[in-house]
Amino acid sequence: MKSPRLKYGYVTAYCELNPQETPLYRPKRIYRELVHNLRYIKDGCVYTYRDLLKELSSIQIKDHCFLSPVFRHLRRLDNGDNQTEVFWQWIEGESTKDYATNARAPFRVRGGQSIPALYDFSTAADFYSYILTGLSYLIKLKNMGGLVIILDEVETITHIWNNTLYLRGKSFLIGLIYAALNNQKLKKIDRSMLHNRVRPTPYIYGEPNILLILATTPIHSYHDLDDLNRIVEQKMTLRKFSKSEFELIYNNLYTVYKKAYPDFNLQPERKERIFNNAYTRASGDLREFIKFTIATFDWHRLTPVFK
């Protein structure tokens, strides 16, 4: 899913959602994963988020609360000192502003106080959407296609049982969807949306140029994503496969899994039982079938009674 977008010249960022590591109610973690995995191809070479910011910093913008001071700092950055790496770790969400700008820090980022912190709380959905839309707008100005954001395992948002965190995560996702759709209301602070109290921002900067791809399997949870389905108009559903096609897919999965774990082996009757369970559970859905199969292989491989 990611590689074709790269080949067509888009700047592509990917995040696999997870209820523990990268939940939607922690926008900073989503941002961190997206920029860590961000790639684009130029003149046959693959570039990263750092390269992108350096390239975009040649654009003179004065009204973006985060990117404007970041670009000013980048234009005078000395790539040869340790302060530079501390700066990048902060801007990529791996570190904090407090560490980067503390007067007692060994490699303090001088002049960094003008750059807002990357807030690590659940209501900062507006701030990170503002950064991402700002990037997409500048990417378009540079004739680099646009920004493709791929969020995988979107169904995991329904695995969050704390209702407040579930709603905040869903609000962040709805904000990203509306931003990708260039909803004009989000170019101003909209009190009907989730906003942080430290430095509230609009969800959208400029004219965003985002292709947002959400990948999900069927929901088996108390929560649902019905309101998201009503917002997203363009949907792509994998076609239903026949049982014989699922058997072929299953055998290929087993072969690949054994290459990864050579000691893994299943007796024929157990192997057939797992296939039947996966086929029944998936109800014809390919992603669900693959996830169930691999999870069951993992369980058999890691459970002592089966070793």
C-alpha positions as CSV (number, residue, x, y, z in Angstrom):
1,M,0.0,0.0,0.0
2,K,2.9,2.4,0.9
3,S,5.4,1.6,-1.9
4,P,3.1,2.5,-4.9
5,R,2.5,5.9,-3.4
6,L,6.2,6.5,-3.1
7,K,6.8,5.5,-6.7
8,Y,4.2,8.0,-7.9
9,G,6.1,10.8,-6.1
10,Y,4.0,11.3,-3.0
11,V,5.4,12.0,0.4
12,T,4.1,9.0,2.4
13,A,3.8,8.5,6.1
14,Y,2.6,5.3,7.8
15,C,1.4,4.4,11.3
16,E,0.1,1.1,12.6
17,L,-2.3,1.8,15.4
18,N,-2.1,-0.1,18.7
19,P,-4.2,0.3,21.8
20,Q,-1.1,0.3,24.0
21,E,1.8,1.8,21.9
22,T,0.1,4.1,19.4
23,P,-3.5,4.8,20.4
24,L,-5.4,7.5,18.7
25,Y,-6.0,9.3,22.0
26,R,-2.3,10.0,22.2
27,P,-1.8,12.2,19.1
28,K,1.9,12.8,19.8
29,R,2.6,9.1,19.4
30,I,0.8,9.0,16.1
31,Y,2.8,12.0,14.9
32,R,6.0,10.4,16.1
33,E,5.3,7.2,14.2
34,L,4.2,9.0,11.1
35,V,7.3,11.2,10.9
36,H,9.6,8.2,11.8
37,N,8.1,6.3,8.8
38,L,7.8,9.2,6.4
39,R,9.6,8.7,3.1
40,Y,9.6,10.2,-0.4
41,I,11.6,9.6,-3.5
42,K,13.5,12.3,-5.4
43,D,15.9,11.7,-8.3
44,G,15.9,8.0,-7.5
45,C,16.9,8.4,-3.9
46,V,14.8,7.8,-0.8
47,Y,14.5,10.7,1.7
48,T,13.2,11.1,5.3
49,Y,11.3,13.6,7.5
50,R,14.5,15.5,8.3
51,D,15.3,15.9,4.6
52,L,11.7,17.0,4.0
53,L,11.8,19.7,6.7
54,K,15.2,21.0,5.3
55,E,13.7,21.2,1.9
56,L,10.5,23.0,3.0
57,S,12.5,25.4,5.2
58,S,13.3,27.4,2.1
59,I,9.7,28.5,2.0
60,Q,9.2,31.7,4.0
61,I,6.1,31.3,6.2
62,K,5.5,33.4,9.3
63,D,2.1,32.4,10.5
64,H,2.4,28.7,11.4
65,C,2.9,28.5,15.2
66,F,5.2,25.4,14.9
67,L,6.7,25.1,11.5
68,S,7.6,28.8,11.2
69,P,10.0,28.8,14.2
70,V,11.2,25.3,13.3
71,F,12.2,26.5,9.8
72,R,13.9,29.6,11.2
73,H,16.0,27.4,13.4
74,L,16.8,25.0,10.6
75,R,18.1,27.7,8.4
76,R,20.9,28.5,10.9
77,L,21.5,25.0,12.2
78,D,25.0,23.6,12.3
79,N,24.7,20.0,11.2
80,G,28.1,19.1,12.8
81,D,27.3,19.6,16.5
82,N,25.5,17.5,19.1
83,Q,22.9,20.2,19.6
84,T,21.5,19.3,16.1
85,E,20.7,15.7,17.0
86,V,19.0,16.8,20.2
87,F,16.9,19.3,18.1
88,W,15.9,16.5,15.7
89,Q,14.9,14.1,18.4
90,W,12.7,16.8,19.9
91,I,11.1,17.8,16.6
92,E,10.4,14.2,15.7
93,G,8.7,13.5,19.0
94,E,11.4,11.3,20.4
95,S,12.3,13.7,23.1
96,T,10.8,16.8,24.9
97,K,11.2,20.5,24.7
98,D,12.2,20.6,28.4
99,Y,15.1,18.3,27.7
100,A,16.2,20.1,24.6
101,T,16.0,23.6,26.0
102,N,16.9,23.1,29.7
103,A,19.8,25.4,30.6
104,R,21.6,22.6,32.4
105,A,21.3,20.2,29.4
106,P,24.7,19.3,27.9
107,F,23.6,20.0,24.3
108,R,20.9,22.6,24.8
109,V,19.1,23.8,21.7
110,R,19.9,27.5,21.8
111,G,17.0,29.6,20.7
112,G,14.6,26.7,20.9
113,Q,12.3,28.5,23.4
114,S,10.4,30.1,20.5
115,I,9.3,26.7,19.2
116,P,6.2,25.3,20.9
117,A,6.4,22.0,22.8
118,L,5.0,18.9,21.2
119,Y,2.2,18.4,23.6
120,D,1.8,14.8,24.9
121,F,-1.8,14.9,26.1
122,S,-5.0,13.5,24.6
123,T,-6.6,16.9,23.8
124,A,-3.8,18.0,21.5
125,A,-5.6,16.6,18.4
126,D,-5.9,20.1,16.9
127,F,-2.2,20.9,17.2
128,Y,-1.0,17.7,15.4
129,S,-3.6,18.0,12.7
130,Y,-2.4,21.6,12.2
131,I,1.2,20.4,11.8
132,L,0.3,17.7,9.3
133,T,-2.0,19.9,7.2
134,G,0.7,22.6,7.2
135,L,3.3,20.0,6.0
136,S,0.9,18.9,3.2
137,Y,0.3,22.5,2.1
138,L,4.0,23.2,1.8
139,I,4.7,19.9,0.1
140,K,2.2,20.9,-2.6
141,L,3.9,24.3,-2.9
142,K,7.1,22.5,-3.6
143,N,5.4,20.4,-6.3
144,M,6.1,17.2,-4.4
145,G,2.6,15.7,-5.1
146,G,1.0,15.7,-1.7
147,L,1.1,14.0,1.7
148,V,-0.3,10.4,2.0
149,I,-1.1,9.4,5.5
150,I,-1.7,5.7,6.0
151,L,-3.3,4.6,9.3
152,D,-3.4,0.8,9.7
153,E,-5.4,-1.3,12.2
154,V,-8.0,1.5,12.6
155,E,-10.4,-1.0,14.2
156,T,-8.1,-1.1,17.3
157,I,-9.7,2.2,18.4
158,T,-12.8,0.1,19.4
159,H,-10.6,-2.0,21.8
160,I,-10.2,1.0,24.1
161,W,-12.6,0.5,26.9
162,N,-12.2,3.8,28.7
163,N,-15.0,5.8,27.1
164,T,-13.3,9.2,27.5
165,L,-10.1,8.0,25.8
166,Y,-12.1,6.2,23.1
167,L,-14.1,9.4,22.3
168,R,-10.9,11.6,22.3
169,G,-9.2,9.1,20.0
170,K,-12.2,9.1,17.7
171,S,-12.3,12.9,17.7
172,F,-8.7,13.0,16.6
173,L,-9.5,10.7,13.8
174,I,-12.6,12.6,12.7
175,G,-10.5,15.8,12.8
176,L,-7.9,14.2,10.4
177,I,-10.7,13.0,8.1
178,Y,-12.3,16.5,8.0
179,A,-8.8,18.0,7.5
180,A,-8.1,15.7,4.5
181,L,-11.5,16.7,3.1
182,N,-10.6,20.4,3.6
183,N,-13.6,21.2,5.7
184,Q,-13.6,25.0,5.8
185,K,-15.0,25.2,9.3
186,L,-11.7,23.7,10.6
187,K,-9.6,26.6,9.4
188,K,-10.8,28.4,12.5
189,I,-11.0,27.2,16.0
190,D,-14.2,25.2,16.1
191,R,-15.4,24.6,19.7
192,S,-17.5,21.6,18.6
193,M,-14.1,19.8,18.0
194,L,-11.5,18.7,20.5
195,H,-9.0,21.5,21.3
196,N,-6.1,21.7,23.7
197,R,-6.1,24.4,26.4
198,V,-2.4,25.2,26.3
199,R,-2.3,26.6,22.7
200,P,-5.5,25.8,20.8
201,T,-5.1,25.9,17.0
202,P,-7.3,25.3,14.0
203,Y,-7.2,21.8,12.6
204,I,-6.3,23.1,9.2
205,Y,-3.5,25.3,8.0
206,G,-3.6,26.7,4.5
207,E,-5.0,24.5,1.7
208,P,-4.3,20.9,2.8
209,N,-3.3,18.3,0.3
210,I,-3.7,15.1,2.2
211,L,-4.7,11.6,1.0
212,L,-5.8,9.8,4.2
213,I,-6.0,6.0,3.9
214,L,-7.7,4.1,6.7
215,A,-7.2,0.3,6.8
216,T,-9.5,-1.7,9.0
217,T,-11.0,-5.1,9.6
218,P,-14.6,-5.8,10.6
219,I,-15.4,-4.6,14.1
220,H,-16.2,-7.1,16.9
221,S,-16.7,-4.8,19.8
222,Y,-19.1,-2.8,22.0
223,H,-17.9,0.3,20.1
224,D,-18.4,0.9,16.4
225,L,-17.2,3.3,13.7
226,D,-20.5,4.1,12.2
227,D,-20.1,7.8,12.4
228,L,-16.7,7.5,10.5
229,N,-18.4,5.5,7.8
230,R,-20.9,8.3,7.3
231,I,-18.1,10.8,6.8
232,V,-15.8,8.8,4.5
233,E,-17.4,8.6,1.1
234,Q,-14.8,6.6,-0.8
235,K,-14.5,3.1,0.5
236,M,-12.7,0.1,-0.9
237,T,-13.7,-3.4,0.2
238,L,-11.7,-6.5,-0.7
239,R,-13.8,-8.9,-2.6
240,K,-15.0,-12.2,-1.1
241,F,-12.7,-15.2,-1.7
242,S,-13.9,-18.8,-2.2
243,K,-13.0,-21.4,0.3
244,S,-10.4,-23.0,-2.1
245,E,-8.8,-19.5,-2.4
246,F,-8.6,-19.2,1.3
247,E,-7.0,-22.6,1.5
248,L,-4.3,-21.5,-0.9
249,I,-3.7,-18.3,1.1
250,Y,-3.6,-20.3,4.3
251,N,-1.0,-22.7,2.9
252,N,1.1,-19.8,1.7
253,L,0.9,-18.2,5.1
254,Y,2.0,-21.5,6.7
255,T,5.0,-21.8,4.3
256,V,6.1,-18.2,5.0
257,Y,5.6,-18.6,8.7
258,K,7.8,-21.7,8.8
259,K,10.6,-19.8,6.9
260,A,10.5,-17.2,9.7
261,Y,10.4,-19.8,12.4
262,P,12.0,-23.0,11.1
263,D,11.1,-25.0,14.3
264,F,7.4,-24.3,14.0
265,N,5.4,-27.3,12.9
266,L,1.8,-28.4,13.1
267,Q,0.3,-31.8,12.8
268,P,-2.0,-32.1,9.8
269,E,-5.2,-32.4,11.8
270,R,-4.3,-29.4,14.0
271,K,-3.3,-27.4,10.9
272,E,-6.7,-28.2,9.3
273,R,-8.5,-27.3,12.5
274,I,-6.9,-23.9,12.6
275,F,-7.8,-23.3,9.0
276,N,-11.5,-24.1,9.6
277,N,-11.6,-21.9,12.7
278,A,-10.0,-19.0,10.8
279,Y,-12.3,-19.5,7.8
280,T,-15.4,-19.5,10.1
281,R,-14.2,-16.5,12.2
282,A,-13.3,-14.4,9.2
283,S,-16.7,-14.8,7.5
284,G,-15.1,-14.2,4.1
285,D,-13.0,-11.2,5.2
286,L,-9.3,-11.6,4.1
287,R,-7.7,-9.3,6.6
288,E,-9.5,-10.9,9.5
289,F,-8.6,-14.4,8.1
290,I,-4.9,-13.4,8.0
291,K,-4.8,-11.8,11.4
292,F,-6.6,-14.7,13.1
293,T,-4.3,-17.3,11.3
294,I,-1.1,-15.5,12.3
295,A,-2.3,-14.9,15.9
296,T,-3.1,-18.6,16.2
297,F,0.3,-19.6,14.8
298,D,1.9,-17.3,17.3
299,W,-0.1,-18.8,20.2
300,H,0.8,-22.4,19.2
301,R,4.5,-21.4,18.8
302,L,4.8,-19.6,22.1
303,T,2.6,-21.8,24.3
304,P,4.7,-24.4,26.2
305,V,2.0,-27.1,25.9
306,F,2.4,-27.1,22.1
307,K,6.2,-27.1,22.1
